[in-house]
């Protein structure tokens, strides 16, 4: 079963700045500090670009995971897509949209994923992943908003709202 959800975050920064920060490996690591996420292979520093991949190592649910993602589409400063090419999911597809808004930028994350292991994976999706992943993305976005504020490119921060589809 494929699970889909979206998280909408309003940022007090222009789309160009939000887009660039979202592709920055260091910003991603800082935003995921609670899971000790680190880039360990591929593009491990700076800005990741079209066709490039990164392997992340992180701790989720007390287990250390590795996931390799590739940037499969990039239309600066409006949209990029990252997809798992190796890792714990049977499928993981993440579209990042950046739209001008009254506050600065409306950042929309659209994510589709499917757990492996057939019926056991469906159970994991229902029990844990369908709640955990939207919260994780909202926390990441709040960290990006704080970083934009600290850089002097924003004012009030972020407001995120996850929704399942």
Order of alpha helices (4+ residues) and beta strands (2+ residues): beta-alpha-alpha-beta-beta-beta-beta-beta-beta-alpha-alpha-beta
